[in-house]
Structure formats: structure tokens, C-alpha cells
Amino acid sequence: MTPSRLVLLTAVALLTPLAPVTSAVAAPRTAADTRPQLALPDPGFENGGTGWSFDPGTGVGEGNVHSGSRFLYLDAGAGKTARQLLVAPRDGRYDFSAWVASAGTGGTYTIRRNGETVGTVELPRRPTYARYTVSRVALKAGDRLEIVFGSGTAWVNADDLMISPAAPADPQISSSDPEVVEMFDWAKRKANSWVQLPGTVGPVDADEHHTSGTGTATYGPTYWAGYANRSAYYSRDMTHQLAGAHLIGLDTENETMLRSYAASATAEQQYFPVWSLNFDARTYLSIDYRNPDDFVREVPAVFELVEKAAQAYLWTGDRRYVDDPVLWNFYRHATEQFIDLHDNAVPNGDVKVAEGTGNGIFSGAASYNEQDGDHLAEAGDTIASEYQAYLAMAVLAQGKGDTALAKKYDRKAADLRKYFNDTWSGTGSGAGTVRAYTTSGTPVTGWGKENSVFMPMKQIIDPGPRNDAYLDYIQAQELGPQGSANIEATTYLPDMFFRNNRADTAWWWMKKIYGEREQQHVNSGQGPDGDYPEVSFTLVSQTVEGLMGITPDAAAHQVTTESRLPSGMKWLRVADVPLGKDTITVRHDGATRTTLTNNARHSSYSWEARFRGAHEWITVDGVRQRARTKKVHGVTYTYATPTVRAGATAVVQVGD
């Protein structure tokens, strides 16, 4: 055999091997569809290449796999191909992805429709696996689809092909800065390539120790959120990916995945949701789940699931988020009984702070920082996430029509924030700010990665010099030798800086993340950093929510905008941003002029156009008027609130 068929790509083992455990939760609710689904007969080549045609010098080998035990190989030298022919059983638009490694250049990955090429990837020299996609291929029933790998100057290996439904939404971007356009276009295509095609039969309980899984199941409407060598999505990842998923139209996937977590948070598990579920949205991933007393759980995730459910509701206006009893019961348990059951070690006076055990992730960790060895009971990322969960409950209760409950949670949020700033976080600044407490009640200061970053990101720190000093401290730590090594943690930094009005720094981090997308991930089985799903999803949301400052309230037919363009970016426009059942188009010209088009056919939207600073005058559609101002999280804004009718465009500009 050639070396291309003998090299073993070793995945980094992050957790100890576990016996597989299957736990039933509520099934995703999708309409029955009996039509055949487009499917690959042997996507991982485990059946020897069923359905593939091989030229001499190509075939299926064992050794350099991405997962499982077999892979497709093409030996060195031009002119060799391996191809598969499918006939589309129904109309649709699809993305076609494959993991490919190549020791040289000249190799190709091509999709053809009825004999015509619709997309080709020119494979670079990359001897370790990376993921390549041909996007948005339209097929009609009966079309002949051909997937073709071509040889190059050296061996080419391929594995784990995947078909995704093309993104239902396709927001378009233009700007004076070509880099943001390139970044956004890359990110939305890459993000959609992680979406599972409902009805696909695939492995369950696949991980670095069971690379082929322990069985199969029919996948629901879900997307990858976590390691690509595991057949599951993770709560921490998917909550951070949720906004980006919405922006490319993955609302069904978001609701299915959130609901699967809500259903898993049983009284037997003290209202902890599980950490990961297989793509069937039914069974718990065995590497993370042993039994109801022994499974991976991290306290911030409980509250982030509540926060992100409210975010999904604000973007979509979907009443399932307030009317579904499975979701609603989870919100109430998470913000009431869960906290009561997990508030034992550190006294907190009149407020309650959920705690971890200090005994590791299988016993309940207080922080997302799994490398923190301080035996933490309370952590900054937990208390900050609890604060945002209270605010989220106020939003959800208001959406449900329960004004009294909404006021109750607003008060709980205000009380917790006051306690945090007056007592919990200590009196120090920067490195002296308390960011956690141990199980013995000892305060912990210094650098805590996630439990440091989440405090300003979730805006629990009062605005002012202390918050500013902590942002400076975090920036210095992240740029130093103790900075986050895992790209997952780095993806939070643009969010943190945008929410604290440091657009230049946030944009710098976005460019750094995008610029390092080809670097190898710390988990060798994951591929490059750009193939960690959180990277692409968050770059999408950081463009729309961060740079564009778009804040939705679809149920109330309201939207707020705020320009956060960095220095040197003269203008930025994003078209067809999904909002409820409609879309909007927003353009910022610098920090003083914003244009909004309501693309709806029937619905009007109330638009709050915000501009930083106190201005004497504001112009709305050419009419100059005295400006109004307000203060939000310590920042003074000048604003106007025009109503934008269906199909209309409004322009708001400030100037003295």
C-alpha cells in the first residue's frame, strides 16, 4: 500500500471512554414527509464505497481516516477520478461537503448536475483533513447529480461526505471594506454546511473512541455545534451559535435543539439539562452521559439556554417559545428550583447564586473554564448568565402576557446585579476584581478566561471606570501567554467588546479569528479552526448584531439599530435580515446616518434608530427636529422612532 493508505490520523482524546447510554427525551416535532430524501449510500466509505465508480489508482483504503475505519483514496498523478451518481428524488437546494486531505496540489472536489459542473473546489496542499463545501446547488426531481474527486500531484484522501439543506435565508452584505464582505460570505456558507438534512440516517454515539458510533438513528432538524468527530450538538456551542443560525434561516433547528435540552432537564437530574445530544435530538451522547447522577454538566449552560430561548423569541416572534409547556416549565425550573437546589456552599444574603460542586464536569462545574483548578463553587460566568436568564424570563413572561411575572424577574435581575457590584465582585479593579468563589468561600481574583469574559459580556458589571478597567485587563490577558488556546473561547471576545461599545477592538478580534481559520485546531480530529462550527456561526451574528447593532423584537414589530462600524469602515449594508416572518435591510454610513428598508408585504415596524452621543438635532426622512436622548448601560444615545410601513424605506441622521 502507498503511504496515503497507511497514515493514521489520531484524534485527541478529551474524556475517558464511557459505556454508551441511551436516554429518551421528547422527539423533535417535524411534519411527516414520506417522500424519499436525497441520500448518499456510503458517505463514510465504511461499506467499501457502495455506489462509487473508481478509476485505476483510486479506491477505498484503511488508515488515514477522518472517522470510522475506511476512506476514499486517489493516488498521485493527474487524470484519476472517483465518482458517485445520484438521481434527485425531489426538488431542493443543497450543500455538499466532504472532509479531504491532500499531500499536494491539483486535486479537485466537484459537483455536477446533468453533466454540467455547478461547483468545484481546487484542493490545496493540506495533509491533514479539512472540510470543503459546494453550496446552494438547486436540484429538480429526476436531475442527475454527480460527486467527483479528481487526483493531483500527490495523494488525495476523502471521508465523511454530508448533504445539508441549503440555508432558507440568504442575507447579502456590501461595504466600503471588502474584508467584511469576504468574511461574512465565507461564514454564512460555512455555517450552513453544518446543518443536518432531516431524515438522514447516521451514526449515534460517535466520538474519538467509537469513531463509527454504536448504532444509527434518523436525524432531526439539527446542526453541528461542537467537535466534528462527535455525532452530537453541545449546549454551550449551540447557544452561542443560535443567533447566527437564525440569520441563515435555521429557526426550526434552533427550536428543536432548545426543546430537546428543555425536555432533558428532569427533576431526577436536579433540573440540569444534559450536555450533548445526538443528531436525532432524542438520545444523549454516551461519552458525556453515564446515568442521571453522573453526566457532564456546567452551571452557566442552564441559564444560557433560557437567555437564548428569549433571543430566539425576539428574532422570530414564534409563540412556541412562550406557549410550549416543555419550554416554559424548563424556564421556570431553571430560574427557580434549579437555583434553590444548587445554592449551598457560599452565603449570598438576600439573593441566590447557583453553584457547582468543585469536583469537575461530571459532578457539575461552576464555570465553562474546565481547566480552572480552583474547586469553584460560584463563578463569574454563572452569576452573569443567571442575571441574563432573569432578564430573559422577563421578556418571555411579557410575551406570554404575564406582566406581574415579568416585573418579578426584572426585580430579581436588578437585585442580583446590585449584589454583584456591591458585594460579590469585591472592591478591586482589573486583576483585583473577584471572578469566582471556592467551595470554602474564598474569593478568587486574576485571570479566569470564561469566568472573566462573561462578566462584562453579560453586562452584569456596572458601566464606568471599573468595567473599563476590566475590559482592558481581559484584552491584555488574551493577548498574553495565558490567552485562550481554544478558538471556542476566543469567539466570545467580539461579542464582549461590541456589547461594551469597543467596536475597533471587537472588529480586530473578528479579523483575527477569520485570519486564523486555516490554523490547525487543538483537537487534531477537528481539522482547522475554521472548521470548528462556532467560528462561522458567530462571525455571522457578530456582523449583524455586532457591527450593525441590530436588536429585534419581532413579536412587537419593533427593531433597534446602532452603528458600531470600526474606524476606517465608511459604510456597511446588510440586506434581507430575517425578522419575524419578514426581512429588513439596514445600511450605516459612518456613525451618523442609518437607512432601513422594511421588506415586508403587509407589516409595519417601529424603528428605534440610535446614535451615540447627545445631539441637538435629528433628521427623519429629510425633516429636521429636536432630538431626544436616553442612557442605555451607561451610554447616552440620540434616537428617533419612525414607523416604517411595509415596502418603505426610512433614513435617520444626526447632526448639530
C-alpha positions in Angstrom: 0.0 0.0 0.0 1.0 3.6 -0.6 1.7 5.8 2.5 -1.6 7.6 1.7 -3.4 4.4 2.9 -1.4 3.7 6.0 -1.0 7.0 7.9 -3.3 7.2 10.9 -4.9 10.5 11.8 -5.1 10.4 15.6 -7.9 12.3 17.4 -7.1 13.8 20.7 -9.0 12.0 23.5 -10.5 14.7 25.7 -12.5 12.5 28.0 -12.2 8.9 29.3 -14.1 6.2 27.4 -17.6 5.6 28.5 -20.1 2.9 28.1 -22.9 4.1 25.8 -26.1 5.1 27.4 -29.3 6.0 25.5 -31.8 8.2 27.2 -35.2 9.1 25.6 -36.3 12.7 25.6 -39.1 14.5 23.7 -38.8 13.9 19.9 -38.4 16.9 17.6 -41.7 17.9 16.2 -41.5 17.8 12.4 -44.2 17.2 9.9 -44.3 13.7 8.4 -42.9 13.6 4.9 -42.9 10.2 3.2 -41.2 11.3 0.0 -37.7 9.8 -0.5 -34.9 12.1 0.7 -31.7 12.7 -1.2 -29.1 10.5 0.5 -25.6 9.1 0.0 -25.4 5.3 0.2 -22.0 5.2 1.8 -20.9 8.7 3.0 -18.0 7.4 5.1 -16.9 4.5 2.8 -17.5 2.0 5.6 -19.3 -0.3 3.1 -16.4 -0.3 0.7 -17.6 2.5 -1.5 -21.1 1.4 -2.3 -22.3 3.4 -5.3 -18.9 4.7 -6.3 -17.1 4.2 -9.6 -13.3 4.0 -9.3 -10.5 4.7 -11.9 -7.3 2.7 -11.6 -5.3 4.1 -8.7 -8.3 5.0 -6.7 -10.4 3.1 -4.2 -11.3 2.6 -0.5 -8.5 2.0 2.0 -7.9 1.8 5.7 -5.6 4.0 7.7 -5.8 7.8 7.1 -9.5 8.1 8.1 -11.3 11.1 9.3 -13.7 8.8 11.2 -14.6 5.2 11.1 -12.2 2.7 9.6 -12.2 3.4 5.8 -11.7 6.3 3.5 -11.5 7.1 -0.2 -8.1 7.4 -1.8 -6.7 8.7 -5.1 -3.0 8.1 -5.8 -0.7 10.7 -7.1 -0.8 11.7 -10.8 -3.3 13.6 -12.9 -6.3 12.1 -14.6 -7.7 9.7 -11.9 -11.3 10.1 -10.6 -13.7 8.5 -8.2 -17.3 9.4 -8.7 -20.8 8.7 -7.5 -24.0 9.3 -9.5 -27.4 10.0 -7.7 -30.8 10.9 -9.1 -32.6 13.6 -7.1 -35.9 12.2 -5.7 -37.4 15.6 -5.1 -36.8 19.3 -5.7 -34.5 21.0 -3.4 -31.4 23.1 -2.8 -28.4 21.5 -1.1 -24.9 22.0 0.2 -22.4 19.1 -0.4 -19.5 18.8 2.0 -16.6 16.4 2.3 -13.5 16.0 4.6 -10.4 15.9 2.4 -6.7 15.7 2.9 -4.2 16.2 0.1 -0.4 15.9 0.1 -0.1 18.1 -3.0 -2.0 20.4 -5.2 -4.1 20.0 -8.3 -6.8 17.7 -6.7 -10.4 18.7 -7.1 -13.8 18.1 -5.5 -16.6 18.7 -8.0 -20.4 18.7 -8.1 -22.1 18.2 -11.5 -25.8 18.5 -12.4 -27.0 16.7 -15.5 -23.4 16.6 -16.8 -22.6 20.3 -16.1 -20.3 21.5 -13.4 -22.1 23.6 -10.8 -19.2 24.0 -8.4 -15.6 22.9 -8.0 -13.1 23.2 -5.1 -9.5 23.3 -6.1 -7.9 21.4 -3.2 -4.8 23.0 -1.6 -1.9 21.1 -0.2 -3.1 20.1 3.3 -2.0 16.6 4.5 -4.5 16.7 7.4 -8.2 16.7 7.0 -10.2 19.9 6.4 -13.8 20.4 5.2 -14.8 21.6 1.8 -18.3 22.5 0.5 -20.1 23.3 -2.7 -23.1 25.4 -1.7 -26.6 26.1 -2.8 -26.9 23.5 -5.6 -30.5 23.5 -6.9 -31.9 20.2 -8.0 -35.2 19.2 -9.5 -36.7 15.7 -9.2 -35.0 13.5 -11.8 -31.8 15.5 -12.0 -28.6 13.5 -12.3 -26.2 14.6 -9.6 -22.5 13.6 -9.8 -20.0 13.9 -7.0 -16.4 13.7 -8.4 -13.0 13.6 -6.7 -10.0 14.3 -9.0 -6.4 13.4 -8.4 -3.5 15.8 -8.2 0.3 16.0 -7.9 0.2 13.8 -4.7 -2.3 11.6 -2.9 -5.8 12.8 -2.1 -8.0 11.2 0.6 -11.7 11.9 1.3 -14.1 10.8 4.0 -17.4 11.7 5.7 -19.4 13.3 3.0 -22.5 15.2 4.0 -25.6 16.7 2.4 -27.2 19.7 4.0 -30.3 21.6 3.0 -29.3 25.0 1.6 -29.9 27.8 4.0 -33.5 29.1 3.9 -32.3 32.7 4.4 -29.5 34.3 2.5 -28.7 37.8 3.8 -26.5 39.8 1.5 -23.7 42.2 2.5 -21.9 45.1 0.9 -19.4 47.6 2.3 -16.7 50.0 1.7 -14.4 47.4 3.3 -14.1 44.3 1.1 -12.8 42.2 4.1 -16.1 42.2 5.9 -17.9 41.1 2.8 -15.4 38.2 2.2 -15.7 37.2 5.9 -19.5 37.3 6.0 -19.9 35.4 2.7 -17.5 32.7 3.9 -19.1 32.5 7.3 -22.7 32.0 6.1 -21.7 29.3 3.6 -19.5 27.5 6.2 -22.2 27.7 8.9 -24.9 26.2 6.7 -22.6 23.3 5.7 -23.1 22.0 9.3 -26.8 21.6 9.0 -28.2 18.1 9.1 -30.7 17.0 6.4 -33.7 15.8 8.3 -34.4 12.1 7.6 -30.7 11.3 7.1 -29.8 8.1 8.8 -26.4 8.5 10.5 -24.3 7.2 13.4 -25.1 7.9 17.1 -22.6 8.0 20.0 -19.7 8.5 17.6 -16.7 10.0 19.4 -12.9 9.7 19.3 -13.1 6.3 21.0 -16.1 5.0 18.9 -15.3 6.6 15.5 -18.1 4.7 13.8 -20.6 5.2 16.6 -22.5 2.4 18.4 -25.6 2.4 16.2 -27.6 4.6 13.8 -30.7 6.8 14.0 -32.7 9.1 11.8 -31.5 12.6 12.3 -33.9 15.5 13.1 -33.6 19.2 12.1 -30.3 20.0 13.9 -26.9 21.4 13.2 -23.4 20.6 14.3 -22.4 22.5 17.5 -19.2 21.0 18.9 -16.5 18.7 17.8 -16.8 17.3 14.3 -15.7 13.9 15.4 -18.7 13.5 17.6 -22.2 12.8 16.4 -23.9 15.5 18.6 -24.6 19.1 19.4 -23.5 20.7 22.7 -25.5 23.2 24.8 -22.6 25.7 25.2 -21.9 25.7 21.5 -25.4 25.8 20.2 -26.5 28.7 22.5 -23.6 30.8 21.1 -24.4 29.7 17.5 -28.2 30.4 17.8 -28.3 34.0 16.6 -26.1 33.1 13.6 -28.3 30.1 12.9 -31.4 32.3 12.9 -29.8 34.7 10.4 -29.4 32.0 7.8 -32.9 30.7 8.5 -32.4 27.8 10.9 -35.3 28.6 13.1 -36.7 25.0 13.0 -33.3 23.7 14.0 -33.0 26.2 16.9 -36.4 25.3 18.3 -35.8 21.6 18.0 -32.5 21.7 19.8 -33.6 24.1 22.5 -36.6 21.9 23.2 -34.5 18.8 23.4 -32.5 20.4 26.1 -35.6 21.6 27.9 -37.0 18.1 27.9 -33.8 16.6 29.3 -33.8 18.8 32.4 -35.7 16.4 34.7 -36.2 16.5 38.4 -34.2 13.3 38.6 -31.2 15.3 37.3 -32.0 18.2 39.6 -33.1 20.2 36.6 -29.8 20.1 34.9 -30.2 19.6 31.1 -27.8 17.1 29.5 -24.6 18.5 28.0 -24.9 16.9 24.5 -27.5 15.1 22.3 -27.1 13.0 19.2 -28.4 14.5 16.0 -31.7 12.5 16.3 -32.5 15.1 19.1 -33.6 12.2 21.3 -30.6 10.4 22.7 -27.9 11.7 25.0 -24.3 11.4 23.7 -22.8 8.5 25.6 -19.3 10.0 26.1 -20.9 12.7 28.2 -23.7 10.8 29.9 -23.4 7.7 32.2 -26.5 7.9 34.3 -28.7 10.6 36.0 -26.2 11.2 38.7 -23.1 11.0 36.6 -23.1 13.2 33.4 -21.3 16.3 32.2 -23.0 19.5 33.3 -21.8 23.1 33.6 -24.0 25.6 35.5 -23.8 28.5 33.1 -25.4 26.4 30.3 -28.6 26.1 32.3 -29.1 29.9 32.2 -27.8 30.4 28.7 -30.5 28.1 27.4 -33.1 30.4 28.9 -31.4 33.5 27.7 -31.1 32.2 24.1 -34.7 31.0 24.1 -35.7 34.6 24.7 -33.3 35.7 22.0 -34.9 33.3 19.5 -38.3 34.6 20.5 -37.2 38.2 19.9 -35.8 37.4 16.5 -38.7 35.2 15.4 -41.8 36.2 17.4 -42.6 32.4 17.4 -45.1 31.8 20.1 -43.9 28.3 20.7 -41.2 29.9 22.9 -43.8 31.2 25.3 -46.7 28.7 24.8 -44.9 25.3 24.7 -45.2 23.7 28.2 -41.9 21.8 27.8 -40.0 25.0 27.2 -41.9 27.1 29.7 -41.5 24.6 32.5 -37.8 24.5 31.8 -37.5 28.3 32.1 -39.3 28.3 35.4 -37.4 25.3 36.8 -34.1 26.8 35.7 -34.7 30.2 37.3 -36.3 28.9 40.5 -36.0 25.2 41.6 -32.6 24.7 40.0 -31.1 27.6 41.9 -32.7 26.5 45.1 -31.2 23.0 44.7 -27.7 24.4 43.8 -27.1 27.2 46.3 -25.4 25.6 49.4 -21.7 26.4 49.8 -21.4 30.2 49.7 -23.9 32.5 51.5 -25.3 35.3 49.4 -27.6 37.2 51.7 -31.0 38.0 50.2 -30.1 36.8 46.7 -29.4 33.3 45.4 -26.5 32.3 43.2 -26.4 28.8 41.6 -23.3 26.8 42.4 -21.2 24.0 41.1 -19.6 21.2 43.3 -16.0 22.0 42.6 -15.5 18.3 41.7 -15.3 18.5 37.9 -17.6 18.5 35.0 -19.2 15.1 35.7 -20.4 16.4 39.1 -21.5 19.9 38.0 -18.9 22.6 37.2 -19.4 26.2 38.2 -17.7 27.5 35.1 -17.2 26.9 31.4 -13.5 27.1 32.2 -12.8 23.4 32.5 -9.1 24.0 33.2 -9.8 26.1 36.3 -8.3 24.1 39.1 -9.6 26.2 42.0 -12.5 24.0 43.0 -15.0 26.7 42.3 -18.5 26.9 43.8 -19.5 30.2 42.2 -18.1 31.7 39.1 -18.4 34.9 37.1 -19.8 33.2 34.0 -22.5 31.6 36.1 -23.7 34.7 38.0 -23.6 36.8 34.9 -25.6 34.1 33.0 -28.1 33.9 35.8 -28.5 37.6 35.6 -29.3 37.4 31.9 -31.6 34.5 32.4 -33.7 36.6 34.8 -33.9 39.4 32.1 -34.8 36.7 29.6 -37.6 35.4 31.8 -39.0 39.0 32.0 -39.1 39.1 28.2 -40.7 35.6 27.9 -43.2 36.4 30.6 -44.2 39.6 28.9 -44.6 37.7 25.7 -46.9 35.2 27.5 -48.9 38.2 28.7 -47.9 37.8 32.4 -46.9 41.4 33.3 -46.6 40.6 37.0 -44.2 37.8 36.4 -42.2 39.9 34.1 -41.8 42.6 36.8 -40.8 40.0 39.3 -37.9 38.8 37.1 -36.9 42.3 36.3 -36.6 42.9 40.1 -34.7 39.7 40.6 -32.2 40.8 37.9 -31.8 44.2 39.4 -31.2 42.7 42.9 -28.7 40.2 41.6 -26.8 42.9 39.7 -26.7 45.2 42.7 -25.4 42.4 44.9 -22.7 41.5 42.3 -21.4 45.1 42.1 -21.8 45.9 45.8 -20.5 42.7 47.3 -19.8 39.6 45.1 -17.1 41.1 42.9 -15.2 42.7 45.7 -13.7 46.2 45.8 -10.7 45.6 43.5 -10.3 46.6 39.8 -8.8 44.9 36.9 -6.8 41.9 38.1 -8.2 42.6 41.6 -11.8 42.0 40.6 -13.3 38.9 42.2 -14.4 36.5 39.4 -15.2 33.3 41.5 -15.5 31.8 44.9 -14.2 28.4 46.0 -16.2 25.8 47.8 -14.7 27.0 51.1 -15.9 30.6 50.3 -12.5 32.0 49.4 -12.7 34.8 46.7 -10.7 34.2 43.6 -9.2 37.1 41.5 -6.9 37.2 38.5 -7.5 35.7 35.1 -10.3 33.2 34.7 -10.9 33.0 31.0 -14.6 32.4 30.5 -15.5 33.3 34.1 -13.7 36.6 33.5 -15.0 37.3 30.0 -18.7 36.6 30.7 -19.0 39.3 33.4 -18.6 42.3 31.0 -20.1 40.3 28.1 -23.3 39.7 30.0 -23.2 43.3 31.3 -23.6 42.5 34.9 -20.7 44.9 35.8 -22.0 48.4 36.2 -20.7 50.7 33.4 -17.9 53.1 34.3 -14.2 53.0 35.2 -14.3 49.6 36.8 -15.9 47.9 33.8 -13.5 49.8 31.5 -10.5 48.6 33.6 -11.7 45.0 33.5 -12.1 45.1 29.7 -8.5 46.4 29.4 -7.4 43.6 31.7 -9.1 40.9 29.6 -7.6 42.3 26.4 -4.1 42.2 27.9 -4.6 38.7 29.2 -6.0 37.4 25.9 -3.0 38.8 24.0 -0.5 37.4 26.5 0.8 33.9 27.1 -2.3 32.9 29.2 -4.7 33.8 26.4 -7.4 31.2 25.4 -5.8 28.4 23.3 -9.2 27.1 22.2 -10.8 29.0 19.3 -14.2 28.4 21.0 -13.3 30.7 23.9 -11.9 33.3 21.5 -15.2 33.6 19.7 -16.8 35.3 22.7 -14.4 38.3 22.6 -16.1 40.2 19.7 -19.4 39.8 21.5 -17.9 41.1 24.7 -16.3 44.2 23.1 -19.3 45.0 20.9 -21.6 45.0 23.9 -19.3 47.4 25.7 -19.0 49.8 22.7 -15.5 49.0 21.7 -16.1 48.4 18.1 -12.5 48.7 16.9 -11.3 46.0 19.3 -14.3 43.8 18.5 -13.6 44.1 14.8 -9.9 43.4 15.4 -10.8 40.1 17.1 -13.2 39.2 14.2 -10.4 39.7 11.7 -8.0 37.7 13.8 -10.4 34.8 14.1 -11.2 34.8 10.4 -7.5 35.3 9.5 -6.5 32.2 11.5 -9.3 29.9 10.1 -6.7 27.7 8.4 -4.7 27.0 11.6 -4.9 23.5 13.0 -7.4 23.2 15.9 -6.0 22.0 19.2 -8.1 18.8 18.7 -6.4 17.1 15.7 -9.5 15.3 14.7 -11.4 18.6 14.4 -9.4 20.0 11.4 -8.5 23.7 11.1 -10.0 26.3 13.4 -12.4 27.5 10.6 -14.0 24.0 10.7 -15.0 24.5 14.3 -18.7 25.3 13.8 -18.8 28.1 16.4 -16.4 30.2 14.3 -18.6 30.6 11.3 -21.9 31.0 13.1 -20.6 33.7 15.4 -19.0 35.7 12.6 -22.4 35.8 11.0 -24.1 37.1 14.2 -21.3 39.4 15.1 -21.7 41.1 11.8 -25.4 41.7 12.1 -25.8 42.1 15.9 -22.3 43.5 16.5 -21.2 45.7 13.6 -24.8 46.6 12.6 -26.1 46.8 16.1 -29.5 45.3 15.1 -31.7 44.3 18.1 -35.0 42.7 17.3 -38.4 42.4 18.9 -40.4 40.6 16.2 -43.5 39.9 18.3 -43.9 43.7 18.9 -42.9 44.6 15.3 -40.0 46.7 16.6 -36.4 46.8 15.8 -33.5 48.9 17.1 -30.3 49.8 15.3 -27.0 51.3 16.4 -23.9 51.8 14.2 -20.8 50.1 15.6 -18.7 50.5 12.5 -15.0 50.4 13.3 -12.6 53.2 12.3 -12.0 53.1 8.6 -15.2 51.3 7.6 -17.1 54.1 5.9 -20.4 52.2 5.3 -21.9 48.7 5.7 -25.2 47.4 4.4 -26.8 44.0 5.2 -29.9 43.1 3.1 -32.6 40.6 3.8 -32.0 40.2 7.5 -34.8 37.8 8.8 -37.0 39.4 11.4 -40.2 37.5 12.3 -41.8 36.4 9.1 -40.3 39.4 7.2 -36.9 40.8 6.4 -35.3 44.2 6.7 -32.3 45.8 5.0 -30.1 48.2 7.0 -27.3 50.5 6.0 -25.0 52.5 8.2 -23.0 55.4 6.8 -20.4 56.0 9.5 -21.9 56.7 12.9 -24.4 59.4 11.9 -26.7 58.1 9.2 -28.8 54.9 9.0 -31.2 53.7 6.4 -33.7 51.0 7.0 -36.0 49.3 4.4 -38.9 47.2 5.6 -39.2 44.4 3.0 -42.5 43.1 4.4 -45.5 43.0 2.2 -48.0 43.9 4.9 -46.5 44.6 8.3 -45.2 48.0 9.6 -42.2 48.1 12.0 -41.5 50.7 14.7 -37.8 51.5 14.3 -35.6 53.0 17.0 -32.6 54.5 15.3 -29.9 55.1 17.9 -26.7 57.2 17.5 -24.1 57.5 20.2 -23.8 60.9 21.9 -26.1 63.8 22.7 -27.0 65.7 19.5 -29.3 68.7 19.3 -30.9 67.8 16.0 -32.0 64.7 14.3 -33.4 64.4 10.8 -36.0 61.8 9.9 -36.7 61.4 6.2 -35.5 64.9 5.5 -37.4 66.5 8.3 -35.2 68.2 10.9 -36.4 68.0 14.5 -35.3 68.4 18.1 -33.5 65.3 19.2 -34.4 63.0 22.1 -31.8 61.3 24.2 -31.6 58.3 26.5 -29.0 56.4 28.5 -28.5 52.7 28.0 -25.9 50.8 30.0 -24.1 54.0 30.8 -24.1 55.3 27.2 -26.0 58.3 26.0 -27.9 57.9 22.7 -29.7 60.3 20.5 -32.7 58.5 18.9 -35.8 58.7 16.8 -38.7 56.2 16.4 -40.2 56.4 13.0 -42.8 53.8 11.8 -41.6 52.2 8.6 -44.5 50.9 6.5 -44.4 47.6 4.5 -42.2 48.1 1.5 -41.0 51.6 2.6 -37.5 53.0 3.4 -36.7 55.5 6.1 -33.5 57.5 6.7 -32.4 58.9 10.1 -29.4 61.1 10.5 -27.9 63.2 13.4 -26.1 66.4 13.2 -25.8 69.7 15.1 
